């Protein structure tokens, strides 16, 4: 309808004949159930009785694998199992009785069209779901006690979930489509096609990861407080946006202005202190001109910053999906996992809340097919300057280590040794402790205190054991 009227339950889109055709085809040929299950589920059927029958097919097949599913056996099964409806009775009573079940095969001459009919049922179920969601959106919009931003984010998230479910509908689950995808990718790379990996701007890290961060990867950057997690994160972001990547940064610890100040100092090379205190002699001061040039570059970049403290996990997912859909973002950074509001009740243990956040962010990376980079604290066990952090030092939950495709630790002495500086930078060890699809190892980058940023160290820097920082050490 085009008049905008609200649909009643009796007028929601459905196709009685298609539903009966699916059920009848299964009764004629029990092997058709497997085909149907790849496309529809019981809730896709409009009529409650048809939902009961289809679910009964599934339950019967699971319990009686050696027996054939036919009209007589399914009627007996429906008759012998009680319904969970309030008014009681058997399943057969609630699906139209023997008379209705017996008519399901009347209009089915063969089972060859079950895929077509099942797809019709599935598509109409999606339409009904969209209509129901729309009614919820309308109701929420009338509720002026709710913040409009929350309503929009919730709507965006639910629509994205519906879209994702549609994308996960039936399809060939054999190795063939994945093999074709892998071969096509190799052939395109052989022809010089650009990799879909995102370069970090740190040469040794890009080398270890075969070209940078990979789509769908869930990446953890961890360290003790004040070692430079955020500085390393913003340095990677700086390098990425200068390569024209589209990036979103959820900064739950620093304000958006502080993030921008970090980026300005990193690009302009003007000390962060000078930018914060505006210690310039005038508009012709070379440092001021450098900062303005950096500001111009940032203004043209595709960087999105959310600086909401204790941001809800649901809001992060909703906004990320919207940005992917509308702006085609290529990477997500989050500082840090411990500050994300899981949305679970406060009575839930802390480690379970963090585990929930970790699993959800990993799923988000896979759903959006982009890398999700998350900062994390390490426990006090790695507090000493000599104690290098390890995987079991990840704070709050072991699920982080399990979910992560890659885990990096930053490590250096807290006390600055002026004799060990390289071009004014403090060597900092990056320990790649886990990489699901690559090698582990370690290398060094330089921390520049004046600009609170990290840069490549362009020549070998031996550590206390005599190992070179110029070529990373493999584990």
C-alpha positions as CSV (number, residue, x, y, z in Angstrom):
1,X,0.0,0.0,0.0
2,X,1.1,3.6,-0.7
3,X,-1.2,5.3,1.8
4,X,1.1,4.8,4.8
5,X,-1.6,2.9,6.8
6,X,-0.4,0.5,9.5
7,X,-0.6,-3.1,8.4
8,X,-2.7,-5.4,10.5
9,X,-1.4,-8.9,11.3
10,X,-4.0,-10.4,8.8
11,X,-2.7,-8.3,5.9
12,X,1.1,-8.9,6.4
13,X,2.8,-10.3,3.3
14,X,2.6,-14.0,3.0
15,X,1.9,-16.8,0.5
16,X,-0.3,-19.7,1.7
17,X,0.4,-21.8,-1.4
18,X,4.2,-21.4,-1.2
19,X,4.2,-22.5,2.5
20,X,2.0,-25.5,1.7
21,X,4.2,-26.4,-1.2
22,X,7.3,-26.5,1.0
23,X,5.7,-28.7,3.6
24,X,4.1,-30.9,1.0
25,X,7.4,-31.4,-0.9
26,X,9.0,-32.6,2.3
27,X,6.2,-35.1,2.9
28,X,6.7,-36.5,-0.6
29,X,10.5,-36.6,-0.3
30,X,12.1,-36.4,3.2
31,X,15.4,-35.5,1.7
32,X,13.9,-32.2,0.6
33,X,14.0,-31.1,4.3
34,X,17.7,-30.6,4.1
35,X,17.3,-28.3,1.1
36,X,14.5,-26.3,2.9
37,X,16.5,-25.9,6.1
38,X,19.3,-24.2,4.2
39,X,16.8,-21.5,3.2
40,X,14.1,-21.2,5.8
41,X,13.5,-21.7,9.5
42,X,10.2,-22.4,11.2
43,X,9.7,-18.7,12.2
44,X,9.7,-17.8,8.5
45,X,6.3,-19.4,8.0
46,X,3.4,-17.0,8.5
47,X,0.8,-19.4,9.8
48,X,1.4,-20.8,13.3
49,X,0.3,-24.2,12.2
50,X,2.8,-24.3,9.4
51,X,5.6,-23.2,11.9
52,X,4.6,-26.2,14.1
53,X,4.7,-28.6,11.2
54,X,8.0,-27.5,9.9
55,X,9.6,-27.6,13.3
56,X,8.1,-31.1,13.8
57,X,9.8,-32.2,10.6
58,X,13.2,-31.1,12.0
59,X,12.6,-32.6,15.5
60,X,11.4,-35.9,14.1
61,X,14.3,-36.2,11.7
62,X,16.8,-35.6,14.5
63,X,15.2,-38.2,16.8
64,X,14.4,-40.8,14.2
65,X,17.3,-40.6,11.8
66,X,16.9,-44.2,10.5
67,X,13.2,-43.8,9.7
68,X,11.6,-42.2,6.7
69,X,9.6,-39.0,7.3
70,X,6.2,-39.5,5.7
71,X,2.6,-38.4,6.2
72,X,1.6,-41.3,8.6
73,X,4.8,-40.9,10.7
74,X,4.5,-37.2,11.0
75,X,0.8,-37.3,12.0
76,X,1.6,-39.8,14.7
77,X,4.5,-37.6,15.9
78,X,2.3,-34.5,16.1
79,X,-0.4,-36.5,17.9
80,X,2.0,-37.9,20.5
81,X,3.7,-34.6,21.4
82,X,2.0,-32.0,23.6
83,X,1.8,-28.3,22.6
84,X,3.3,-25.6,24.8
85,X,0.3,-23.4,24.1
86,X,-1.7,-22.2,27.1
87,X,-4.8,-24.1,26.2
88,X,-2.9,-27.4,26.0
89,X,-3.6,-30.1,23.5
90,X,-1.2,-31.9,21.1
91,X,0.8,-30.4,18.4
92,X,-1.6,-31.9,15.9
93,X,-4.5,-29.9,17.5
94,X,-2.7,-26.7,16.9
95,X,-1.7,-27.2,13.3
96,X,-5.1,-27.9,11.8
97,X,-5.5,-31.6,12.6
98,X,-5.2,-34.6,10.4
99,X,-7.5,-33.0,7.7
100,X,-5.1,-30.1,7.1
101,X,-1.8,-32.1,7.3
102,X,-3.3,-34.6,4.8
103,X,-4.0,-31.8,2.2
104,X,-0.4,-30.5,2.1
105,X,0.7,-32.9,-0.7
106,X,-2.4,-32.3,-2.9
107,X,-1.0,-29.4,-4.9
108,X,2.6,-30.8,-5.1
109,X,3.4,-32.8,-8.2
110,X,7.2,-33.0,-7.6
111,X,9.8,-31.7,-5.2
112,X,12.1,-30.0,-7.7
113,X,10.7,-26.5,-7.0
114,X,11.2,-26.6,-3.3
115,X,14.1,-24.1,-3.4
116,X,11.9,-21.6,-5.3
117,X,9.0,-22.0,-2.9
118,X,11.3,-21.9,0.2
119,X,12.9,-18.7,-1.1
120,X,9.5,-17.1,-1.5
121,X,8.6,-18.0,2.1
122,X,11.9,-16.6,3.3
123,X,11.7,-13.3,1.4
124,X,8.1,-12.7,2.6
125,X,9.3,-13.3,6.2
126,X,12.0,-10.6,5.7
127,X,9.3,-8.2,4.5
128,X,7.2,-8.9,7.6
129,X,10.2,-8.4,9.8
130,X,11.0,-5.1,8.2
131,X,7.4,-3.9,8.6
132,X,7.4,-4.9,12.3
133,X,10.7,-3.0,12.8
134,X,9.3,0.0,11.1
135,X,6.4,0.0,13.5
136,X,8.8,-0.1,16.4
137,X,10.8,2.8,14.9
138,X,7.6,4.8,14.5
139,X,6.6,4.1,18.1
140,X,10.0,5.1,19.4
141,X,10.0,8.3,17.4
142,X,6.8,9.4,19.1
143,X,8.3,8.8,22.5
144,X,9.8,12.2,23.3
145,X,11.3,10.9,26.6
146,X,14.0,9.1,24.5
147,X,17.0,10.8,23.0
148,X,16.7,11.0,19.2
149,X,20.4,10.0,18.8
150,X,19.8,6.8,20.8
151,X,16.7,6.0,18.6
152,X,18.6,6.5,15.4
153,X,21.5,4.4,16.5
154,X,19.2,1.6,17.7
155,X,17.3,1.7,14.4
156,X,20.5,1.6,12.4
157,X,21.8,-1.4,14.4
158,X,18.5,-3.3,13.9
159,X,18.4,-2.6,10.2
160,X,22.0,-3.7,9.9
161,X,21.2,-6.9,11.8
162,X,18.3,-7.6,9.4
163,X,20.6,-6.9,6.4
164,X,23.3,-9.2,7.8
165,X,20.7,-12.0,8.4
166,X,19.7,-11.7,4.8
167,X,23.2,-11.9,3.6
168,X,23.6,-15.2,5.6
169,X,20.7,-16.9,3.9
170,X,21.0,-20.0,1.9
171,X,23.9,-20.8,-0.3
172,X,26.4,-23.5,-1.3
173,X,28.4,-24.4,1.8
174,X,31.0,-26.6,0.0
175,X,34.6,-25.6,-0.5
176,X,33.9,-24.4,-4.1
177,X,33.0,-20.7,-3.5
178,X,35.8,-20.2,-1.1
179,X,38.3,-21.9,-3.4
180,X,37.2,-19.7,-6.3
181,X,37.6,-16.6,-4.1
182,X,41.1,-17.6,-3.1
183,X,42.2,-18.3,-6.7
184,X,40.6,-15.1,-8.0
185,X,42.4,-13.1,-5.3
186,X,45.8,-14.7,-6.3
187,X,45.2,-14.0,-9.9
188,X,44.3,-10.4,-9.4
189,X,47.4,-9.9,-7.2
190,X,49.5,-11.4,-9.9
191,X,48.1,-8.8,-12.3
192,X,49.2,-6.0,-10.0
193,X,45.9,-5.4,-8.2
194,X,46.2,-3.4,-5.0
195,X,46.1,-5.4,-1.8
196,X,43.1,-4.9,0.5
197,X,45.5,-4.9,3.5
198,X,45.9,-1.5,5.3
199,X,49.5,-0.3,5.7
200,X,50.3,0.9,9.2
201,X,53.2,3.1,8.2
202,X,55.6,1.0,10.4
203,X,57.8,-0.8,8.0
204,X,58.7,-3.8,10.2
205,X,55.1,-4.3,11.3
206,X,53.8,-4.2,7.7
207,X,56.5,-6.7,6.8
208,X,55.5,-9.1,9.6
209,X,51.8,-8.9,8.7
210,X,52.3,-9.3,4.9
211,X,51.3,-5.8,4.1
212,X,49.5,-4.4,7.1
213,X,46.3,-5.0,8.9
214,X,43.9,-7.5,7.2
215,X,40.2,-7.3,6.8
216,X,38.2,-9.1,9.5
217,X,41.2,-9.1,11.9
218,X,40.6,-8.4,15.6
219,X,43.8,-6.8,16.7
220,X,44.9,-6.0,20.3
221,X,47.6,-3.5,21.3
222,X,48.4,-3.8,25.0
223,X,50.9,-2.3,27.4
224,X,51.2,-1.0,31.0
225,X,50.0,2.5,31.7
226,X,52.1,5.4,30.3
227,X,54.1,3.2,27.9
228,X,52.3,4.7,24.9
229,X,49.4,2.6,23.8
230,X,47.3,5.6,22.7
231,X,50.3,7.3,21.1
232,X,51.1,4.2,19.1
233,X,47.4,3.9,18.1
234,X,47.2,7.6,17.0
235,X,50.5,7.2,15.1
236,X,49.0,4.3,13.1
237,X,45.8,6.4,12.5
238,X,48.0,9.3,11.4
239,X,49.8,7.1,8.9
240,X,46.6,5.6,7.6
241,X,44.7,8.8,7.0
242,X,47.8,10.2,5.2
243,X,47.4,7.2,2.9
244,X,43.7,8.2,2.4
245,X,42.3,5.4,4.4
246,X,38.9,6.0,6.0
247,X,39.2,5.4,9.7
248,X,36.9,5.7,12.8
249,X,38.4,6.2,16.2
250,X,36.4,5.5,19.4
251,X,38.3,7.4,22.0
252,X,36.7,6.6,25.3
253,X,39.7,7.9,27.3
254,X,40.8,11.1,25.6
255,X,38.6,13.9,24.3
256,X,38.3,14.5,20.6
257,X,40.3,17.7,20.9
258,X,43.2,15.9,22.6
259,X,43.2,13.3,19.8
260,X,43.3,16.1,17.2
261,X,46.2,17.8,19.1
262,X,48.1,14.5,19.0
263,X,47.5,14.2,15.3
264,X,48.5,17.8,14.7
265,X,51.8,17.4,16.5
266,X,52.5,14.1,14.8
267,X,52.0,15.5,11.3
268,X,53.6,18.9,11.9
269,X,56.5,17.7,14.1
270,X,55.8,20.7,16.3
271,X,56.1,19.9,20.0
272,X,52.8,19.0,21.6
273,X,53.5,21.4,24.4
274,X,53.7,24.3,22.0
275,X,50.4,23.4,20.4
276,X,48.6,23.1,23.8
277,X,50.0,26.4,25.1
278,X,50.0,28.2,21.7
279,X,53.5,29.4,22.3
280,X,54.0,30.9,18.8
281,X,55.4,34.4,18.0
282,X,52.7,35.1,15.5
283,X,50.9,33.9,12.4
284,X,54.2,33.9,10.5
285,X,56.0,31.7,13.0
286,X,57.3,28.6,11.0
287,X,55.9,26.3,13.7
288,X,52.5,27.9,13.5
289,X,52.5,27.6,9.7
290,X,53.5,23.9,10.0
291,X,50.6,23.3,12.4
292,X,48.1,25.1,10.1
293,X,49.4,23.0,7.2
294,X,48.8,19.9,9.3
295,X,45.3,21.1,10.2
296,X,44.6,21.5,6.5
297,X,45.6,17.9,5.8
298,X,43.5,16.7,8.7
299,X,40.5,18.7,7.5
300,X,40.6,16.8,4.2
301,X,41.0,13.4,5.8
302,X,38.3,10.8,6.3
303,X,38.7,10.4,10.1
304,X,35.7,10.0,12.3
305,X,36.1,10.5,16.1
306,X,33.7,9.4,18.8
307,X,34.9,10.6,22.3
308,X,31.9,9.4,24.4
309,X,33.1,8.1,27.8
310,X,31.8,4.6,28.7
311,X,30.2,4.3,25.3
312,X,27.7,1.4,25.0
313,X,28.8,-1.6,23.0
314,X,25.5,-1.5,21.1
315,X,26.1,2.2,20.1
316,X,29.6,1.3,18.9
317,X,28.3,-1.5,16.7
318,X,25.4,0.6,15.4
319,X,27.6,3.6,14.5
320,X,30.3,1.4,12.9
321,X,27.8,-0.3,10.7
322,X,26.3,3.0,9.7
323,X,29.7,4.4,8.8
324,X,30.6,1.3,6.9
325,X,27.3,1.6,4.9
326,X,27.4,5.3,4.3
327,X,31.2,6.1,4.3
328,X,32.8,2.7,3.6
329,X,35.2,3.0,6.5
330,X,38.2,0.8,6.3
331,X,39.4,0.4,9.9
332,X,38.1,0.8,13.4
333,X,40.3,1.8,16.4
334,X,39.0,1.7,20.0
335,X,40.8,3.1,23.1
336,X,40.2,1.0,25.2
337,X,38.3,-2.2,25.8
338,X,38.0,-1.7,29.6
339,X,35.9,1.4,29.1
340,X,33.2,0.0,26.9
341,X,29.8,-0.4,28.5
342,X,28.9,-4.0,27.8
343,X,25.2,-3.4,28.3
344,X,25.0,-6.5,30.6
345,X,23.6,-6.2,34.1
346,X,26.0,-4.9,36.8
347,X,25.7,-8.3,38.6
348,X,27.5,-10.0,35.8
349,X,31.2,-10.6,36.6
350,X,33.7,-8.2,35.2
351,X,35.6,-10.9,33.2
352,X,32.3,-12.0,31.6
353,X,31.4,-8.4,30.6
354,X,34.8,-7.9,28.9
355,X,34.5,-11.3,27.2
356,X,31.2,-10.3,25.8
357,X,32.7,-7.1,24.5
358,X,35.6,-8.9,23.0
359,X,33.4,-11.5,21.2
360,X,31.2,-8.7,19.9
361,X,34.1,-6.7,18.5
362,X,35.5,-9.8,16.8
363,X,32.1,-10.4,15.2
364,X,32.0,-6.8,14.1
365,X,35.3,-7.1,12.3
366,X,34.0,-10.2,10.5
367,X,30.6,-8.6,9.7
368,X,32.1,-5.4,8.3
369,X,35.1,-7.1,6.8
370,X,37.5,-4.5,8.2
371,X,40.2,-4.7,10.9
372,X,39.2,-3.7,14.4
373,X,42.1,-2.5,16.5
374,X,41.5,-2.4,20.3
375,X,43.7,-1.1,23.1
376,X,44.0,-3.1,26.3
377,X,45.7,-2.9,29.7
378,X,48.1,-5.5,31.0
379,X,48.1,-6.8,34.6
380,X,50.5,-5.7,37.3
381,X,52.5,-8.9,36.8
382,X,54.2,-7.1,33.9
383,X,54.8,-3.9,35.9
384,X,58.6,-4.1,36.2
385,X,60.9,-2.6,33.5
386,X,62.5,-6.0,33.0
387,X,59.3,-8.0,32.9
388,X,58.1,-8.1,29.3
389,X,54.3,-8.6,29.0
390,X,53.0,-11.9,27.9
391,X,49.6,-13.1,26.6
392,X,48.5,-14.2,30.1
393,X,49.0,-10.6,31.3
394,X,46.1,-9.3,29.3
395,X,43.8,-7.7,31.8
396,X,40.2,-8.6,32.8
397,X,39.6,-11.6,30.6
398,X,41.3,-14.5,28.9
399,X,38.7,-14.3,26.2
400,X,40.6,-11.4,24.7
401,X,43.6,-13.6,23.9
402,X,41.3,-16.3,22.5
403,X,39.3,-13.9,20.3
404,X,42.2,-11.9,19.0
405,X,43.8,-12.6,15.6
406,X,46.8,-10.6,16.6
407,X,48.2,-9.4,19.9
408,X,51.0,-6.7,20.2
409,X,52.7,-5.6,23.3
410,X,54.7,-2.3,23.8
411,X,57.6,-2.5,26.2
412,X,60.3,-0.2,27.4
413,X,61.8,1.2,30.6
414,X,59.8,3.9,32.2
415,X,62.9,5.9,33.1
416,X,64.4,7.6,30.0
417,X,68.1,6.8,29.4
418,X,69.4,9.9,27.5
419,X,72.4,7.9,26.3
420,X,70.2,5.4,24.6
421,X,68.1,7.9,22.5
422,X,68.2,7.5,18.7
423,X,67.7,10.9,16.9
424,X,65.9,12.1,20.0
425,X,63.6,9.1,20.2
426,X,63.3,6.4,22.9
427,X,63.6,2.9,21.4
428,X,60.4,0.9,22.3
429,X,60.0,-2.8,21.7
430,X,56.9,-4.0,19.9
431,X,56.3,-7.7,20.7
432,X,54.0,-9.5,18.3
433,X,53.0,-12.3,20.7
434,X,50.2,-13.8,18.6
435,X,49.4,-13.7,15.0
436,X,46.8,-16.2,13.8
437,X,47.8,-16.1,10.2
438,X,51.5,-15.1,10.4
439,X,54.7,-15.2,12.4
440,X,55.4,-13.8,15.8
441,X,58.5,-11.8,16.8
442,X,59.6,-8.4,17.9
443,X,61.1,-5.2,16.5
444,X,61.7,-1.6,17.7
445,X,60.1,1.7,17.0
446,X,61.1,5.1,18.3
447,X,59.0,7.1,20.7
448,X,59.3,10.9,20.3
449,X,58.4,12.5,23.6
450,X,58.0,16.1,22.2
451,X,55.3,15.0,19.8
452,X,53.9,12.0,21.9
453,X,54.2,9.9,18.7
454,X,56.0,6.8,17.4
455,X,58.2,6.7,14.2
456,X,60.2,4.1,12.3
457,X,63.8,3.7,13.6
458,X,65.8,3.9,10.3
459,X,68.8,2.0,11.4
460,X,69.8,-0.9,13.7
461,X,69.4,-0.4,17.4
462,X,70.9,-3.2,19.5
463,X,69.1,-4.2,22.7
464,X,70.7,-5.4,26.0
465,X,71.1,-8.9,24.5
466,X,72.8,-7.6,21.4
467,X,69.9,-8.3,19.1
468,X,69.4,-5.8,16.3
469,X,66.2,-3.8,16.2
470,X,66.6,-3.2,12.5
471,X,65.6,-6.8,11.6
472,X,62.8,-8.2,13.7
473,X,63.5,-11.3,15.7
474,X,61.3,-14.3,14.8
475,X,59.9,-16.6,17.5
